[in-house]
């Protein structure tokens, strides 16, 4: 399941909804990762652009990988502005066994950071500034140069 | 006509070009000063599928997207 929201995520509700959806699915492990906007470098918050068609196909590939391991992957992300101490990202894995879920969430979040077509901006002094230094070129970039 | 769109922080209006392949897109964008800082680190998608080579024939109605470096979460 991939869910996109305008603005900050309602973390307790999303975690509860996911828990309840899988409560009777016989998974032994539910491992969520929640990303929260921290106060640093004088920012007021973060803002996000998402290119949804490629995000959806990227996520579908990960759903297939999860299924091969008998697991389920879920992800929620914000569009637009998310202020300090609010959350913009949740990923969670359900699996029969703990070890699979722990390894899978690590691989998933790493690839999310490197490949998911989402752009981050710092909100600072009323400006929206692309977080270029913290961004990663997608694998295969540079072919037009 | 092929549409070229620029995603995320690239502040550039989409282009409509009469072209047959990605080499022509590269040649056009390399002449654009505003694109110089982006071409080295942009990924390219044709009809929403990422490609890793310029050897890609284009047809009328295709959509090319340029994806600059990402940072979700």
Backbone of each chain as ProteinMPNN parsed JSONL, in Angstrom:
{"seq_chain_A": "XXXXXXXXXXXXXXXXXXXXXXXXXXXXXXXXXXXXXXXXXXXXXXXXXXXXXXXXXXXXXXXXXXXXXXXXXXXXXXXXXXXXXXXXXXXXXXXXXXXXXXXXXXXXXXXXXXXXXXXXXXXXXXXXXXXXXXXXXXXXXXXXX", "coords_chain_A": {"N_chain_A": [[0.842, -1.201, 0.0], [0.622, 2.126, -0.943], [0.47, 5.366, 0.168], [-0.266, 8.742, -0.313], [-0.16, 11.991, 1.067], [-1.432, 15.304, 1.504], [0.559, 17.609, 3.097], [1.507, 17.203, 6.628], [1.859, 13.88, 8.063], [-0.634, 11.923, 9.71], [0.443, 10.328, 12.132], [-0.21, 8.502, 14.392], [-2.748, 7.577, 13.551], [-2.274, 6.395, 11.011], [-0.428, 4.344, 11.65], [-2.036, 2.856, 13.342], [-4.182, 2.157, 11.649], [-2.838, 0.55, 9.767], [-1.9, -1.465, 11.431], [-4.33, -2.568, 12.317], [-5.383, -3.454, 9.903], [-3.814, -5.648, 9.322], [-3.959, -7.257, 11.5], [-5.095, -9.768, 11.808], [-3.722, -11.304, 10.022], [-1.787, -13.115, 10.499], [0.904, -12.376, 10.732], [4.078, -12.324, 12.272], [5.659, -10.184, 12.857], [5.727, -6.632, 12.947], [7.144, -3.927, 11.673], [7.638, -0.667, 11.849], [8.941, 2.347, 10.349], [9.392, 5.658, 11.141], [9.696, 8.851, 9.873], [10.712, 11.953, 11.025], [10.553, 15.518, 11.029], [13.343, 17.293, 11.921], [14.667, 19.932, 14.021], [17.06, 21.832, 12.598], [19.837, 23.716, 11.336], [18.384, 26.077, 11.27], [15.92, 25.748, 9.967], [12.394, 26.017, 9.152], [10.803, 24.025, 8.442], [10.151, 21.287, 6.175], [9.671, 20.684, 2.635], [7.998, 18.941, 0.003], [8.174, 17.636, -3.316], [6.613, 15.306, -5.47], [6.961, 12.813, -7.955], [4.545, 11.076, -9.151], [3.853, 8.877, -11.018], [6.279, 7.398, -11.486], [7.08, 6.892, -8.891], [5.055, 5.16, -8.099], [5.503, 2.899, -9.778], [8.047, 2.17, -8.924], [7.451, 1.505, -6.276], [5.729, -0.643, -6.658], [7.505, -2.61, -7.607], [8.893, -3.105, -5.233], [6.845, -4.121, -3.714], [6.494, -6.559, -4.972], [8.958, -7.784, -4.347], [8.663, -7.965, -1.589], [6.513, -9.709, -1.406], [7.645, -12.048, -2.374], [9.107, -12.788, -0.19], [7.226, -13.446, 1.572], [6.212, -11.286, 2.854], [4.739, -8.016, 3.616], [4.76, -4.709, 2.368], [4.339, -1.347, 3.342], [3.752, 2.104, 2.741], [3.781, 5.571, 3.506], [3.718, 8.979, 2.487], [4.394, 12.502, 2.568], [3.104, 15.233, 0.59], [4.053, 18.548, -0.342], [4.201, 20.993, 2.328], [5.794, 20.297, 5.468], [6.037, 20.75, 8.827], [8.369, 21.573, 11.575], [9.001, 18.856, 13.743], [6.854, 17.463, 12.903], [5.714, 14.641, 10.909], [6.841, 13.179, 7.837], [7.136, 10.838, 6.547], [6.428, 7.407, 6.504], [7.312, 4.054, 6.669], [6.588, 0.602, 6.584], [6.988, -2.816, 7.444], [5.414, -5.928, 7.332], [5.846, -9.198, 8.405], [6.173, -12.813, 8.482], [8.329, -13.534, 10.143], [10.658, -11.968, 12.391], [13.385, -11.407, 11.581], [13.422, -11.268, 8.754], [11.766, -9.043, 8.36], [13.202, -6.968, 9.624], [15.547, -6.836, 8.088], [14.452, -6.296, 5.614], [13.162, -3.81, 5.871], [15.326, -2.156, 6.21], [16.735, -2.402, 3.754], [14.737, -1.462, 2.06], [14.283, 1.218, 2.877], [16.791, 2.326, 2.406], [16.943, 2.105, -0.418], [14.764, 3.617, -1.083], [15.66, 6.173, -0.339], [17.629, 6.529, -2.261], [16.408, 6.244, -4.739], [13.62, 6.839, -4.977], [11.354, 9.013, -6.607], [11.313, 11.781, -5.314], [11.483, 15.09, -4.19], [13.202, 17.221, -2.005], [12.851, 20.16, -0.064], [14.168, 22.825, 1.883], [12.411, 24.784, 4.21], [12.793, 28.049, 4.865], [13.063, 31.155, 6.28], [10.805, 32.033, 4.859], [11.337, 31.095, 2.34], [11.634, 28.496, -0.193], [13.893, 26.122, -0.465], [15.798, 24.091, -2.498], [17.101, 21.005, -1.406], [19.833, 20.395, -2.253], [22.451, 19.47, -1.575], [21.937, 17.326, 0.047], [20.786, 15.506, -1.539], [20.483, 12.672, -3.792], [21.779, 11.462, -6.813], [19.828, 9.639, -9.102], [20.371, 6.197, -9.928], [22.097, 5.657, -12.953], [21.993, 8.219, -13.877], [22.878, 11.181, -15.803], [23.122, 10.626, -18.51], [22.434, 12.405, -20.506], [24.353, 14.316, -20.545]], "CA_chain_A": [[0.0, 0.0, 0.0], [1.323, 3.418, -1.027], [-0.488, 6.445, 0.435], [0.331, 10.083, -0.331], [-1.026, 12.947, 1.77], [-1.021, 16.708, 1.446], [0.976, 18.056, 4.428], [2.057, 16.237, 7.587], [1.15, 12.609, 8.242], [-1.264, 11.637, 11.003], [1.197, 9.101, 12.421], [-0.934, 7.495, 15.184], [-3.852, 6.997, 12.784], [-1.752, 5.526, 9.951], [0.127, 3.129, 12.269], [-3.165, 2.078, 13.873], [-4.919, 1.583, 10.505], [-2.035, -0.535, 9.199], [-1.916, -2.551, 12.427], [-5.646, -3.218, 12.319], [-5.591, -4.132, 8.617], [-3.04, -6.9, 9.262], [-3.971, -7.885, 12.835], [-5.491, -11.188, 11.727], [-3.056, -11.883, 8.841], [-0.817, -14.115, 10.972], [2.294, -11.925, 10.679], [4.664, -12.292, 13.606], [6.418, -8.952, 13.083], [5.284, -5.368, 12.319], [8.26, -3.019, 11.949], [7.484, 0.622, 11.178], [9.954, 3.401, 10.436], [8.719, 6.959, 11.037], [10.645, 9.95, 9.675], [10.181, 13.191, 11.614], [11.347, 16.704, 10.682], [14.103, 17.784, 13.072], [15.132, 21.309, 13.989], [18.499, 21.967, 12.338], [20.204, 24.752, 10.357], [17.417, 27.183, 11.259], [14.761, 25.544, 9.084], [11.051, 26.045, 9.752], [10.163, 22.772, 8.05], [10.572, 20.761, 4.872], [8.596, 20.621, 1.652], [8.275, 17.827, -0.912], [7.518, 17.382, -4.606], [6.638, 13.87, -5.786], [6.513, 12.429, -9.292], [3.794, 9.898, -8.726], [3.883, 7.679, -11.872], [7.483, 6.58, -11.278], [7.039, 6.412, -7.501], [4.155, 4.0, -8.044], [6.13, 1.708, -10.363], [9.13, 1.792, -8.007], [6.859, 0.847, -5.109], [5.212, -1.96, -7.091], [8.639, -3.541, -7.624], [9.182, -3.495, -3.847], [5.747, -5.001, -3.252], [6.8, -7.905, -5.494], [10.055, -8.34, -3.541], [8.113, -8.309, -0.273], [5.673, -10.908, -1.563], [8.549, -13.212, -2.516], [9.592, -13.169, 1.145], [6.056, -13.668, 2.428], [6.013, -10.069, 3.647], [3.954, -6.924, 3.031], [5.368, -3.393, 2.596], [3.406, -0.211, 3.263], [4.481, 3.375, 2.799], [3.029, 6.824, 3.423], [4.618, 10.13, 2.35], [3.738, 13.811, 2.42], [3.352, 16.213, -0.475], [3.972, 19.916, 0.179], [4.955, 21.432, 3.506], [5.72, 19.558, 6.735], [6.768, 21.643, 9.714], [9.228, 20.93, 12.572], [8.452, 17.855, 14.679], [5.818, 16.685, 12.233], [6.308, 13.527, 10.157], [6.602, 13.208, 6.394], [7.406, 9.527, 5.936], [6.323, 6.167, 7.282], [7.39, 2.793, 5.935], [6.426, -0.504, 7.532], [6.987, -4.176, 6.906], [4.816, -7.03, 8.095], [6.332, -10.479, 7.892], [5.996, -13.895, 9.462], [9.423, -13.579, 11.117], [11.312, -10.695, 12.702], [14.638, -11.152, 10.866], [13.076, -10.841, 7.391], [11.209, -7.681, 8.403], [14.27, -6.017, 9.977], [16.436, -6.676, 6.931], [13.705, -5.736, 4.492], [12.898, -2.371, 6.089], [16.606, -1.483, 6.007], [16.968, -2.342, 2.301], [13.699, -0.649, 1.438], [14.489, 2.645, 3.173], [18.007, 2.738, 1.683], [16.632, 2.288, -1.843], [13.846, 4.761, -1.12], [16.465, 7.405, -0.303], [18.466, 6.638, -3.464], [15.694, 6.037, -6.004], [12.222, 7.303, -5.059], [11.343, 10.349, -7.23], [10.773, 12.777, -4.371], [12.453, 16.18, -4.032], [13.059, 17.854, -0.688], [13.215, 21.581, 0.027], [14.142, 23.427, 3.22], [11.604, 26.004, 4.368], [13.658, 28.894, 5.686], [12.826, 32.584, 6.059], [9.776, 32.219, 3.833], [11.776, 30.577, 1.035], [11.625, 27.04, -0.387], [15.237, 25.958, -1.034], [16.107, 22.69, -2.847], [18.141, 20.418, -0.544], [20.714, 19.791, -3.257], [23.594, 18.775, -0.972], [21.492, 16.089, 0.719], [20.084, 14.687, -2.523], [21.274, 11.623, -4.444], [21.426, 11.24, -8.22], [19.278, 8.306, -9.354], [21.283, 5.335, -10.688], [21.95, 5.833, -14.402], [21.903, 9.65, -14.211], [23.981, 11.801, -16.546], [23.252, 10.177, -19.914], [22.232, 13.518, -21.456], [25.464, 15.296, -20.432]], "C_chain_A": [[0.877, 1.251, 0.0], [0.291, 4.521, -0.86], [0.249, 7.773, 0.459], [-0.669, 11.071, 0.255], [-0.516, 14.361, 1.526], [-0.689, 17.155, 2.867], [1.384, 16.889, 5.319], [1.199, 14.985, 7.694], [0.538, 12.545, 9.641], [-0.712, 10.284, 11.468], [0.393, 8.095, 13.25], [-2.039, 6.802, 14.383], [-3.326, 6.004, 11.733], [-1.21, 4.223, 10.553], [-0.985, 2.225, 12.79], [-3.929, 1.396, 12.737], [-4.158, 0.386, 9.916], [-2.052, -1.739, 10.134], [-3.23, -3.316, 12.336], [-5.897, -3.996, 11.025], [-4.911, -5.505, 8.579], [-3.127, -7.71, 10.555], [-4.283, -9.377, 12.77], [-4.785, -11.907, 10.566], [-1.978, -12.898, 9.204], [0.64, -13.703, 10.739], [2.832, -11.862, 12.108], [5.352, -10.975, 13.922], [5.81, -7.785, 12.297], [6.349, -4.35, 12.681], [8.085, -1.727, 11.169], [8.72, 1.509, 11.34], [9.215, 4.727, 10.224], [9.785, 8.043, 10.921], [10.018, 11.264, 10.112], [11.116, 14.355, 11.3], [12.011, 17.254, 11.94], [14.454, 19.257, 12.886], [16.641, 21.311, 13.758], [18.71, 23.041, 11.269], [19.142, 25.843, 10.211], [16.224, 26.99, 10.341], [13.454, 25.65, 9.874], [10.312, 24.742, 9.453], [10.76, 22.305, 6.743], [9.381, 20.774, 3.928], [8.988, 19.59, 0.598], [7.485, 17.944, -2.204], [7.639, 15.887, -4.868], [6.237, 13.692, -7.24], [5.845, 11.057, -9.166], [3.872, 8.697, -9.677], [5.1, 6.788, -11.627], [7.561, 6.093, -9.832], [6.178, 5.149, -7.411], [4.806, 2.756, -8.644], [7.293, 1.226, -9.503], [8.549, 1.011, -6.816], [6.308, -0.54, -5.467], [6.32, -3.0, -7.132], [8.962, -4.027, -6.213], [8.062, -4.354, -3.271], [5.997, -6.435, -3.717], [7.899, -8.563, -4.659], [9.549, -8.769, -2.164], [7.318, -9.603, -0.361], [6.519, -12.173, -1.665], [9.054, -13.698, -1.163], [8.441, -13.425, 2.108], [5.706, -12.46, 3.275], [5.118, -9.068, 2.903], [4.665, -5.62, 3.367], [4.299, -2.322, 2.458], [4.228, 1.073, 3.404], [3.516, 4.552, 2.711], [4.04, 7.966, 3.312], [3.8, 11.395, 2.145], [4.076, 14.465, 1.103], [3.284, 17.595, 0.183], [4.688, 20.06, 1.513], [4.694, 20.571, 4.747], [6.612, 20.323, 7.719], [7.551, 20.853, 10.777], [8.433, 20.002, 13.474], [7.208, 17.168, 14.158], [6.517, 15.594, 11.414], [5.871, 13.546, 8.705], [6.669, 11.822, 5.775], [7.176, 8.41, 6.936], [6.481, 5.004, 6.301], [7.226, 1.688, 6.971], [6.424, -1.818, 6.789], [6.269, -5.094, 7.883], [5.406, -8.308, 7.53], [6.131, -11.564, 8.945], [7.059, -13.844, 10.554], [10.152, -12.241, 11.201], [12.52, -10.412, 11.801], [14.373, -10.639, 9.444], [12.606, -9.386, 7.403], [12.298, -6.65, 8.694], [15.193, -5.76, 8.787], [15.714, -5.954, 5.794], [13.481, -4.232, 4.672], [14.187, -1.576, 5.854], [16.883, -1.317, 4.503], [15.98, -1.4, 1.627], [13.98, 0.846, 1.658], [15.745, 3.163, 2.474], [17.693, 3.012, 0.21], [15.658, 3.442, -2.039], [14.646, 6.065, -1.195], [17.206, 7.627, -1.622], [17.652, 6.716, -4.753], [14.301, 6.652, -6.091], [12.183, 8.737, -5.594], [10.593, 11.382, -6.373], [11.867, 13.821, -4.162], [12.13, 16.954, -2.766], [13.563, 19.294, -0.739], [13.211, 21.988, 1.498], [13.228, 24.645, 3.178], [12.35, 26.883, 5.36], [13.389, 30.347, 5.318], [11.854, 32.833, 4.91], [10.164, 31.724, 2.45], [11.73, 29.05, 1.015], [12.897, 26.704, -1.167], [15.536, 24.468, -1.246], [17.28, 22.181, -2.017], [19.151, 19.661, -1.408], [21.817, 18.933, -2.633], [23.187, 17.449, -0.338], [20.818, 15.126, -0.259], [21.055, 13.738, -3.234], [20.813, 11.478, -5.89], [20.935, 9.801, -8.39], [20.276, 7.517, -10.206], [21.035, 5.5, -12.196], [21.849, 7.29, -14.828], [23.085, 10.085, -15.078], [24.064, 11.42, -18.008], [23.069, 11.308, -20.921], [23.412, 14.493, -21.473], [26.491, 15.102, -21.547]], "O_chain_A": [[1.761, 1.404, 0.843], [-0.655, 4.613, -1.642], [1.255, 7.926, 1.153], [-1.867, 11.001, -0.021], [0.684, 14.582, 1.362], [-1.544, 17.092, 3.75], [1.579, 15.763, 4.861], [-0.009, 15.012, 7.455], [1.107, 13.039, 10.614], [-1.316, 9.238, 11.23], [0.312, 6.93, 12.86], [-2.246, 5.596, 14.515], [-3.867, 4.908, 11.584], [-1.487, 3.136, 10.046], [-0.903, 1.0, 12.699], [-4.283, 0.221, 12.833], [-4.748, -0.65, 9.61], [-2.197, -2.881, 9.696], [-3.247, -4.546, 12.285], [-6.533, -5.05, 11.035], [-5.375, -6.414, 7.89], [-2.451, -8.729, 10.695], [-3.789, -10.155, 13.586], [-5.202, -12.996, 10.17], [-1.334, -13.472, 8.326], [1.511, -14.556, 10.568], [2.147, -11.414, 13.027], [5.607, -10.664, 15.085], [5.431, -7.933, 11.135], [6.462, -3.946, 13.838], [8.35, -1.684, 9.968], [9.44, 1.427, 12.335], [8.498, 4.891, 9.237], [10.672, 8.142, 11.769], [8.945, 11.646, 9.644], [12.336, 14.191, 11.305], [11.337, 17.631, 12.899], [14.529, 19.762, 11.766], [17.408, 20.853, 14.605], [17.858, 23.243, 10.404], [19.019, 26.457, 9.152], [15.573, 27.966, 9.968], [13.411, 25.409, 11.08], [9.333, 24.4, 10.115], [11.75, 22.856, 6.263], [8.232, 20.863, 4.358], [10.173, 19.388, 0.332], [6.305, 18.297, -2.205], [8.65, 15.273, -4.529], [5.296, 14.329, -7.715], [6.512, 10.025, -9.088], [3.952, 7.569, -9.191], [4.973, 5.565, -11.567], [8.057, 4.996, -9.577], [6.538, 4.191, -6.728], [4.678, 1.667, -8.084], [7.507, 0.022, -9.361], [9.095, -0.014, -6.409], [6.41, -1.482, -4.682], [6.108, -4.147, -6.737], [9.265, -5.203, -6.007], [8.31, -5.219, -2.431], [5.755, -7.394, -2.985], [7.801, -9.737, -4.305], [9.956, -9.805, -1.639], [7.434, -10.479, 0.497], [6.168, -13.222, -1.124], [9.388, -14.872, -1.002], [8.651, -13.599, 3.309], [5.003, -12.572, 4.279], [4.79, -9.251, 1.73], [5.12, -5.427, 4.494], [3.455, -2.386, 1.564], [5.249, 1.112, 4.089], [2.557, 4.529, 1.939], [5.089, 7.936, 3.955], [2.683, 11.368, 1.629], [5.168, 14.292, 0.561], [2.545, 17.791, 1.148], [5.652, 19.349, 1.796], [3.565, 20.175, 5.036], [7.8, 20.517, 7.464], [7.423, 19.632, 10.874], [7.33, 20.331, 13.91], [6.575, 16.387, 14.868], [7.736, 15.611, 11.243], [4.731, 13.87, 8.372], [6.305, 11.641, 4.613], [7.662, 8.456, 8.066], [5.858, 4.982, 5.239], [7.677, 1.827, 8.108], [5.932, -1.925, 5.665], [6.49, -5.042, 9.093], [5.462, -8.485, 6.313], [5.947, -11.281, 10.129], [6.768, -14.073, 11.729], [10.246, -11.494, 10.226], [12.666, -9.294, 11.308], [15.018, -9.695, 8.988], [13.007, -8.594, 6.551], [12.319, -5.581, 8.085], [15.571, -4.621, 8.512], [16.293, -5.114, 5.105], [13.602, -3.469, 3.714], [14.142, -0.451, 5.356], [17.223, -0.226, 4.043], [16.344, -0.635, 0.734], [13.916, 1.637, 0.717], [15.77, 4.3, 2.002], [18.121, 4.024, -0.344], [15.721, 4.157, -3.039], [14.35, 6.944, -2.005], [17.392, 8.766, -2.053], [18.154, 7.207, -5.764], [13.843, 6.96, -7.192], [12.905, 9.595, -5.088], [9.461, 11.781, -6.648], [13.035, 13.478, -3.979], [10.981, 17.293, -2.485], [14.571, 19.595, -1.377], [12.356, 21.55, 2.268], [13.266, 25.435, 2.235], [12.521, 26.529, 6.527], [13.484, 30.717, 4.147], [12.056, 33.733, 4.094], [9.414, 31.905, 1.491], [11.779, 28.398, 2.058], [12.984, 26.961, -2.368], [15.529, 23.684, -0.297], [18.32, 22.833, -1.93], [19.295, 18.443, -1.298], [22.088, 17.822, -3.09], [24.014, 16.547, -0.205], [20.338, 14.063, 0.136], [22.264, 13.965, -3.272], [19.617, 11.382, -6.165], [21.551, 8.863, -7.883], [20.939, 8.072, -11.082], [19.89, 5.484, -12.647], [21.644, 7.577, -16.008], [24.14, 9.451, -15.087], [24.991, 11.848, -18.695], [23.501, 11.189, -22.067], [23.468, 15.389, -22.315], [27.482, 15.83, -21.608]]}, "seq_chain_B": "XXXXXXXXXXXXXXXXXXXXXXXXXXXXXXXXXXXXXXXXXXXXXXXXXXXXXXXXXXXXXXXXXXXXXXXXX", "coords_chain_B": {"N_chain_B": [[5.374, 14.834, -32.314], [7.324, 15.25, -29.39], [7.192, 15.371, -25.893], [9.075, 17.104, -23.459], [9.698, 17.066, -20.115], [10.48, 18.736, -17.03], [11.4, 17.858, -13.891], [10.706, 18.301, -10.334], [13.037, 20.405, -8.733], [13.952, 21.725, -11.034], [13.675, 24.585, -12.72], [12.004, 24.988, -15.265], [10.086, 25.365, -18.137], [8.051, 22.893, -19.786], [9.079, 21.304, -22.87], [8.165, 21.053, -26.331], [9.076, 18.951, -28.813], [10.234, 18.194, -32.144], [11.509, 15.355, -32.616], [13.517, 12.323, -32.989], [15.014, 10.659, -31.411], [16.879, 10.066, -28.315], [19.415, 11.139, -28.404], [19.138, 13.479, -29.828], [17.683, 15.002, -28.036], [19.585, 15.273, -26.015], [21.515, 16.813, -27.411], [20.136, 19.207, -27.854], [19.561, 20.084, -25.226], [22.11, 20.365, -24.187], [22.941, 22.702, -25.284], [21.647, 24.559, -23.849], [22.047, 26.959, -21.535], [20.87, 27.156, -19.016], [20.448, 24.569, -18.328], [22.844, 23.369, -17.883], [23.894, 22.902, -15.281], [22.357, 20.777, -14.477], [22.403, 18.512, -16.191], [24.461, 16.61, -15.776], [23.667, 15.185, -13.539], [21.089, 14.288, -13.816], [18.502, 11.884, -14.055], [16.8, 9.994, -16.619], [13.596, 9.482, -17.94], [11.507, 7.662, -20.146], [8.306, 7.832, -21.167], [7.56, 7.398, -18.491], [9.243, 5.346, -17.657], [12.401, 4.587, -16.407], [15.433, 5.123, -18.193], [18.678, 3.951, -19.276], [20.349, 4.497, -21.282], [21.14, 6.273, -24.307], [20.25, 5.118, -26.548], [17.488, 4.962, -27.718], [14.627, 4.847, -29.407], [12.258, 7.323, -30.384], [8.777, 8.181, -30.538], [5.934, 9.859, -31.982], [4.096, 11.621, -29.542], [5.374, 10.58, -27.331], [6.689, 10.867, -23.978], [9.219, 12.509, -22.288], [11.008, 12.572, -19.279], [12.943, 14.501, -17.041], [14.78, 13.771, -14.234], [16.031, 15.193, -11.457], [18.555, 14.935, -8.759], [17.407, 13.079, -5.909], [15.606, 13.125, -2.748], [13.886, 11.759, -0.615], [11.698, 11.395, 2.28]], "CA_chain_B": [[5.876, 15.758, -31.283], [7.712, 14.604, -28.134], [7.188, 16.339, -24.797], [10.164, 16.949, -22.492], [9.315, 17.783, -18.891], [11.569, 18.914, -16.076], [10.73, 17.587, -12.623], [11.265, 18.772, -9.066], [13.548, 21.776, -8.603], [14.403, 22.353, -12.293], [12.697, 25.631, -13.041], [11.981, 25.143, -16.711], [8.826, 24.952, -18.765], [8.157, 21.718, -20.657], [9.338, 21.578, -24.289], [7.55, 20.154, -27.33], [10.132, 18.881, -29.831], [10.129, 17.246, -33.262], [12.76, 14.593, -32.547], [13.342, 10.869, -33.174], [15.777, 9.85, -30.452], [17.353, 10.802, -27.134], [20.618, 11.908, -28.745], [18.708, 14.831, -30.228], [17.326, 15.723, -26.797], [20.851, 15.632, -25.369], [22.155, 17.905, -28.164], [19.369, 20.452, -27.619], [19.697, 20.544, -23.832], [23.512, 20.751, -23.936], [23.119, 24.1, -25.738], [20.826, 25.414, -22.985], [22.868, 27.324, -20.372], [20.139, 26.921, -17.763], [20.418, 23.129, -18.04], [24.209, 22.86, -17.697], [24.113, 22.399, -13.921], [21.5, 19.622, -14.192], [22.514, 17.344, -17.07], [25.371, 15.609, -15.209], [23.102, 14.375, -12.45], [19.674, 13.99, -14.039], [18.061, 10.62, -14.651], [15.882, 10.232, -17.731], [12.538, 8.485, -18.127], [10.69, 7.752, -21.359], [6.959, 7.338, -20.822], [7.576, 7.031, -17.066], [10.169, 4.251, -17.355], [13.775, 5.093, -16.427], [16.303, 4.534, -19.206], [20.083, 4.125, -18.905], [21.135, 4.664, -22.505], [20.499, 7.171, -25.28], [19.784, 4.309, -27.686], [16.062, 4.787, -27.459], [13.855, 5.528, -30.463], [11.09, 8.043, -29.88], [7.705, 8.338, -31.516], [4.997, 10.953, -31.699], [3.298, 11.431, -28.325], [6.188, 10.118, -26.201], [6.999, 11.857, -22.937], [10.531, 12.353, -21.651], [11.076, 13.309, -18.015], [14.262, 14.633, -16.434], [14.649, 13.666, -12.78], [17.251, 15.594, -10.755], [18.805, 14.144, -7.546], [16.214, 12.925, -5.058], [15.804, 13.031, -1.294], [12.602, 11.604, 0.074], [11.709, 11.047, 3.701]], "C_chain_B": [[6.17, 14.993, -29.989], [7.762, 15.68, -27.051], [8.357, 16.05, -23.862], [9.792, 17.75, -21.252], [10.419, 17.693, -17.852], [10.975, 18.857, -14.675], [11.437, 18.242, -11.44], [11.777, 20.191, -9.164], [13.998, 22.436, -9.908], [13.323, 23.334, -12.737], [12.684, 25.868, -14.539], [10.66, 24.605, -17.244], [9.061, 23.732, -19.653], [8.388, 22.161, -22.102], [8.533, 20.606, -25.145], [8.512, 20.132, -28.514], [9.787, 17.865, -30.916], [11.435, 16.463, -33.322], [12.452, 13.101, -32.644], [14.071, 10.035, -32.131], [16.345, 10.731, -29.336], [18.64, 11.575, -27.402], [20.266, 13.335, -29.144], [18.309, 15.662, -29.011], [18.596, 16.194, -26.108], [21.481, 16.837, -26.062], [21.445, 19.238, -27.908], [19.611, 20.979, -26.206], [21.129, 20.961, -23.503], [23.774, 22.19, -24.375], [22.402, 25.092, -24.825], [21.611, 25.716, -21.704], [22.187, 26.985, -19.048], [20.15, 25.441, -17.365], [21.785, 22.564, -17.694], [24.404, 22.225, -16.324], [23.334, 21.117, -13.635], [21.866, 18.369, -14.984], [23.396, 16.234, -16.494], [24.677, 14.671, -14.227], [21.598, 14.128, -12.589], [19.491, 12.583, -14.591], [17.009, 10.942, -15.707], [14.854, 9.102, -17.783], [11.847, 8.746, -19.455], [9.365, 7.076, -21.043], [6.942, 6.707, -19.427], [8.362, 5.764, -16.74], [11.59, 4.785, -17.464], [14.586, 4.377, -17.497], [17.756, 4.828, -18.83], [20.981, 4.298, -20.127], [20.375, 5.604, -23.436], [19.937, 6.414, -26.478], [18.304, 3.979, -27.496], [15.307, 5.578, -28.529], [12.617, 6.167, -29.852], [10.038, 8.133, -30.966], [6.77, 9.461, -31.067], [4.185, 10.648, -30.442], [4.087, 10.936, -27.134], [6.447, 11.273, -25.225], [8.346, 11.516, -22.312], [10.518, 13.177, -20.369], [12.51, 13.337, -17.526], [14.101, 14.696, -14.921], [15.969, 14.046, -12.108], [17.426, 14.768, -9.466], [17.658, 14.228, -6.536], [16.597, 12.86, -3.583], [14.442, 12.953, -0.619], [12.788, 11.416, 1.564], [11.696, 12.21, 4.649]], "O_chain_B": [[5.356, 14.182, -29.547], [8.305, 16.763, -27.264], [8.607, 14.897, -23.511], [9.594, 18.962, -21.323], [11.18, 16.726, -17.796], [10.152, 19.695, -14.308], [12.587, 18.671, -11.53], [11.062, 21.086, -9.617], [14.39, 23.603, -9.892], [12.207, 22.945, -13.081], [13.279, 26.827, -15.03], [10.192, 23.537, -16.848], [10.147, 23.563, -20.207], [7.958, 23.24, -22.511], [8.256, 19.48, -24.733], [8.742, 21.16, -29.15], [9.153, 16.84, -30.666], [12.37, 16.872, -34.01], [11.324, 12.66, -32.423], [13.791, 8.847, -31.976], [16.3, 11.96, -29.403], [18.931, 12.553, -26.713], [20.997, 14.278, -28.84], [18.561, 16.866, -28.957], [18.695, 17.342, -25.673], [21.931, 17.773, -25.4], [22.094, 20.274, -27.764], [19.839, 22.173, -26.012], [21.344, 21.812, -22.64], [24.715, 22.826, -23.9], [22.523, 26.305, -24.995], [21.817, 24.824, -20.88], [22.839, 26.579, -18.086], [19.894, 25.101, -16.21], [21.892, 21.416, -17.262], [24.997, 21.153, -16.204], [23.619, 20.436, -12.65], [21.659, 17.26, -14.492], [23.116, 15.053, -16.696], [25.052, 13.505, -14.099], [20.919, 13.801, -11.615], [20.226, 12.147, -15.477], [16.406, 12.015, -15.697], [15.199, 7.925, -17.684], [11.627, 9.893, -19.843], [9.32, 5.896, -20.696], [6.384, 5.629, -19.221], [8.177, 5.172, -15.676], [11.958, 5.367, -18.484], [14.445, 3.169, -17.688], [18.043, 5.818, -18.157], [22.207, 4.253, -20.025], [19.151, 5.72, -23.371], [19.24, 6.985, -27.317], [17.938, 2.854, -27.156], [15.343, 6.809, -28.554], [12.009, 5.626, -28.928], [10.352, 8.159, -32.156], [6.823, 9.933, -29.931], [3.65, 9.55, -30.294], [3.549, 10.867, -26.028], [6.429, 12.45, -25.583], [8.58, 10.392, -21.869], [10.078, 14.326, -20.361], [13.215, 12.329, -17.585], [13.39, 15.549, -14.39], [16.934, 13.286, -12.187], [16.542, 13.985, -9.116], [17.039, 15.274, -6.338], [17.741, 12.583, -3.224], [13.918, 13.949, -0.12], [13.913, 11.291, 2.047], [11.704, 12.016, 5.865]]}, "name": "protein", "num_of_chains": 2, "seq": "XXXXXXXXXXXXXXXXXXXXXXXXXXXXXXXXXXXXXXXXXXXXXXXXXXXXXXXXXXXXXXXXXXXXXXXXXXXXXXXXXXXXXXXXXXXXXXXXXXXXXXXXXXXXXXXXXXXXXXXXXXXXXXXXXXXXXXXXXXXXXXXXXXXXXXXXXXXXXXXXXXXXXXXXXXXXXXXXXXXXXXXXXXXXXXXXXXXXXXXXXXXXXXXXXXXXXXXXXX"}
